[in-house]
Amino acid sequence: MRNYDTVIVGGSYAGLSCARSAAARGLNTLVLERKKDLGEKIRTTGIFVGEASKVLQVPEPLKRDIHGVRLYAPNGKSIDLASPGYQFQAINTPELMRWMGKRAQLNGAEIRTGTNVAAVHEMADKVYFPKQGVSGRFSVGADGARSNFGRLMGFKENTQFLIGAEVEMTGVRGVDQDRLHVFLDSKLAPGYIARVVPGVGVTQIGLAVRKPHKPQLGAFLEKLKKVFDFREAKVVERRGGLIPCGGAKKQWYTQRSMLLGDAAGWVSPLTAGGIHSSLQMGEAAGVTIADALAGRISHPAALLEWRRPEWRTKQAMRWAMDHIPLPNSLLNLSLGNPLFAKLSQIIFFHHRGLKDPEAWRAIASSGKVGSPTLGQQSLAEWFLSP
């Protein structure tokens, strides 16, 4: 049996960030990935908030900047939102995952693809993977919303989900390339939103709904034909999957293992955003694992626990969205309301969002939507903070 310092299950954002970080600190690191190719059968979104790209430093050919949001009511009317100095980024996700894998390998990590973990045994000194013939002094589960590693290790499973569906298309015309197009529709996307993203060489079209609803992607595409030109459009990729929205797990580590990313429920219950926290916490986990194995700290989670996202406010807002959904008629009326416009501005862009006194001063002010008084940092920071 071959021994490693760290065995990571899952070549995800969190898993590959952790692998690179751990290997950079001299740990003998192994990643076990079920897929044969890190970039195949992608289930994650191709949208980064600005903070996520700063953490990862995405190569220019794999991204394109988007400087604002166009928010659509169910009746098709829209408003534009932007904030000075802030941008989203559309990502070529399959190529990004391959690039992250190569980057981890350059730091010394070993990646085994096409490997399904069917058994895990945690002992006092190591964690054993008998089918793979390897063991690790510490192990990490970063294998998605329905973590097989977590189930085998006896962690509680995620139970609350959004269901997402997305297509990538070429030949879609009339899409403003500098806007993230967000559609509010309580019938097509109950509990969440639908969106159109001008991506890297493709247009990404998708939506998510609260389980037990099912995504009506076909109906959304039909609706979009009134907004954009699909006469030459062709589908080049389809993806879908579950997005945990029940909040962070309280139990996420044992003596010699931990969960990261979606496996740990580290996804905002409100926005379904989790890439930034996965990258940040994955990189930090590599550091703390190295420190713990060197005897400098008692456990890798000791320094991560205080930064572990909990999203209590967002959980309350998720409950409201699930139990008190706004009808389309009210959404239509709201879009033309100046207060709704300011709230939307804050939700997409403002630092710490509605928890920030500055946000309420902006709401009370007479400044225009898009005014610098509304702040230049993103609410993504609030979404991803405890």
N, C-alpha and C positions, 0 to 999 in steps of 0.2 A: 504494500500500500504506500502510495506516494504522499508525503506530508507537505502541507503548505502552511504559511502563516495565516492567510485569509482565503476563504472560499466564498465567492459571491454567486448566488443563484439569480440569474436574470441580467441580460444585456440591455438594460433600460437606461433612461437618463440618470436615475439614481445609481444604478449598478455600475455603469461605466464611469461615472464621475468618481465613485468610491474606489473603483479599481485603479484608475489613474493616480488618484491621490495616495492610496496605500502603497502602490508600487514605487511612486516617486520618493517615498520615505523608506525604501529599502525592504519592504515586505514582499515575500514570495507569494504572489497573488494569482489566483485562478478564478476565471469567470466561466460558469456553466450556463449555456444558453440553449433553450429547446429548439429554436429555429436554426435552419442550416445557414442562414445569412442574416446578419444583424439588421439589414435594411428591408427584409421581406415581411409581408403581412403586417405592415405598420398599423397600429390601432390608436396611436396618439395624434393629436392635432398638429397642424403645421403653423401655429401662431405663437410667437414669443412676445411677451411684454418686454419693454426696453431693458428692464433690469436683468432679465434672464440672459439676454444676449451679451450683456456686459460681463456676466459671470462666466459664460462659456467662450466668448470671443469667437463667434461663428465666422468661418471664412466667407469673404464677400461673394463668391460665386454661388453660395448655398442660401443666400438670403436676399430679400429686398425690403426696403423701408416703406412703411405706410404711416402717414402723418396725421391721420384723423379717422373719425367714425361718421358714417352716414346711418342714422337711425330711422327705421321705417315703421310706421304704424300699420295695422292690419289693412287699412283702406289704401295703402300705397303711398301716402304722403310721407315726406321725410324732412329731417333737419340734419345739418352738418355740425359736428363737434370737433374741436381741436384744442390743443394746449401748447403754448410755445415751448419748444425744446424737447417735447416728448414724442415718441414714435413707437409703433408696433413693428414687428418684423414677420414677414411670411417666410417660411423655411422649407427647403427641400428635405423633408424629414428622413426618407430612406438613405439619402447620401450623407446626411448629418450623422445618423447612427453608425454608418460605416466609418466615417471620419473619427467619431468618438472612440470607436473600437481600435482603430490604428493608433490613435494618440495614446490610449492606455497601453497598447503593446509596445510602443516606442519607449515608454517608461519602465517596461519590464514585465507587464502583466501578461499572463497566458490566457487565451480565450478558446474555449472548446465549444463549437457550435454543433447543432444536431444532437444535443445531449439532454435527455429527459431524466430529471431527478425523481426517482420512485421510492427512495428510502433515505432517511436521515436519522442518525442516532447521536444525541449529545451526551457525552460522558464528562467526567470531572476535568479531564485534561484537554480533550479535543472534541470536535464534531466530525463524525464519520459519515462518508457517502459510499456505502459498500458497492453499489452497482457501478460507480465510476472508479472505484479503487483508490480513493483519495481521502484525506482527512485535513482538517484545518484547525489551527489554534483558536480561530474565531471564524464565525460564518455570518453571512448577510443574505437576507431574502429581499430581493428587489424585482420580483417576477410578476408584478401587476396586481390588478384589483382583486382577482381571485387567486391569491398566492398559493401555489402548490407547496412551496417550502413552508409557508406559515401553517398550512393545514397539517403537514407531516410533523411539524414541531409542536403542534397543539395550541397555537395562537387562535384567538377568536377571529372569525371571518368577518369581512365587510358584509353588511346585510342590506344597506340602502344604496341604490344606484340610480344614476341617469343612464339612459340607453342612447348612444350616439350612432349616427350613420352619416357617411360622407362619400362624395365622389370627387375625383379630379377630372377636369375636362379641358380639352383644347378647343379653340375656335369659338369661344363665347365672346361676343362683341358688346360694346357699350358699357363695360364695367369700368368705372372710375378707378384708375390704378393707384390712386393715392388715398383711398378710403377703405376701411374695414366696414363692409355693409352688414348691418345688424337688423334683423327683422323680428319685431314683436308680434306674436300671434298665439293667443292662448288655445286655439283649436289645433293648429299645426304643431306647435311646440309647447305643450303644457308643462309648466315647471321650469322652462329654460328659454332658449332663443334659437333662431335659425340664423345662418350667416352665409355670406359670400365673400371670399378672400381672393384678391388678385395675387396669386402665388408666383413661384419661380418657374415660369414657362407654362403654367397651368392655372386654371381657376378652380379653387377649392369651394365646394358647395356642400353644406352640411347642416344638421340640426341635432338636437338632443331633447329627450322627453323624460319625464319622471316615470319610472316604472310604477305600475304595470302598463302604462300607455306604450304604444309602439310607434317608432319614427315613421312619419308619412313622407319619405323623401320624394317619392313620385309626385305627390300632391304639391310639395314645395317647388319642385322643378316646373310644374305646370303654372304655378303662380308667378314664377320668375320670368316666364315667357312674355309677360306683360311689361316687364321692366328692362330686360336685356334681350339681345339678339342671339338665338340658339340655332339659326338655320345651318350653320357649319360646325356646330358643336359635336364633339365625340368624347365618350367616356374612356379614359385611359387607366383609371384605377378606382377601386372601391374599397372602403374600409368601414369598420364599425366595431363597437365594443361597449363594455360597461365602464362607467365612471363612478367611483365611490363618492357619495355625497352625505355620508352619515357622520363625518367628522373624524378626527384623529383617534386611533385606538389608544386606550389607556395602558394596555399591556402590549408593549412592542419590543421588549428585549428579555433575554434570559442571561445566565451567567456567561455563556459563550456564543450568543447569537443576537441578532437584531433584525428588525424589519425596516425598510426604507421606502419612500415614495408611495405609490398607490397601494402597495402591500400593507403599509402602515396606516392607510387612510389619510395621508397627508395631501388632501385635495380640498380646496375651498368648497364647503357645502353650497355656497351661493353661486359662485362663478364657475365652478368646476376647473379652476386654474390650479395646477400643481407642478408645472415644469420648473418654475423658479425655485420653489422649496426643494424639489428633488435634486436639482443641480447643487444648490447651496448645502443642503444637509448631506448629500452624497459625498461631496468634497470634504466637508467637515468630519464625516464619519471615518474617512480614510486616515485623517490626522489623528483622531482620538483612538482609533484601533491601534495605530502604531505606538502611541503614547502608553496605552494600557498594556500592550504586550511587552513594552520595554520597562514596565513597572513604574512609570512616572505618574499615572493616575490609577484609581482603583478599578474603573470600568469605562469602556468607551462611551456609554450613555451618560456618564457623570457630567460631562461638559455639553452634551447635546440636549439633555432634558429641559433645560431652561429656555432653549430656543425651539423646542418642539411645538409646531403649530397646533392650536386647539380650536380656534375659530368659533368661540361661544356665541359671539354676536351674529356671525354668519349662519350658525345653526338655527338661531331664532328666526332669522330672516328666511331661511329655507323652509322652516315650518310654516311661516306665513304664506309663502309662495305655493306650498302644497295644499294648504287648507283654506286659503282665502284668495283664490286666483282672480285676477282682474279680467272681466269680460272684454272682448274685443271692442265693444262700443265705448267703454271707458278709456281703453288705450287710444282709440282714435281721437277722443276729445282731449286726452292728456298731452298728446304730442304738440299741440298748438299752445299749450300753457307755458308761460315764461318760467314759472317755478319748476315745472317738470323738466324743462330744458336745462335749468341750472343744476337740478338734482342729477340729471343724466351726465352732465359735464363732470360733476364731482365723482360719480360712480366710475366713470371710465378713466379719469385722469388725476384726481386730487389726492395728495398725500394723506393717507390714513382715512380718507373718505369722511363719512358722517360722524365719525368719532373725533374729528379734528375741529376745535373751535374756529379755526380759520375758515373751514368749509361753511360753517353756519354764518360767519360774517359775510362770506361771499354771497350766500343765499339772500341775506338781508340787504345787501348792497344793491345799487342800481346799475352795476357794471354789466356790460354785454356778455353773452355766452361767448367763451373763447378769450375773454379778457385775461391778461396776466394776473389779475387779482384772484383768479380762480386757482392759481398755483401751477407749477411747472413739473411737479412730480406726480407719479401715478398712484391711483388707488390700489394698484397691484401690490404695492408695498404694504398697504393695510390688509389686503386679502391674504398676504403671505406672512403676516406677523401674528404672534399669539394673541 
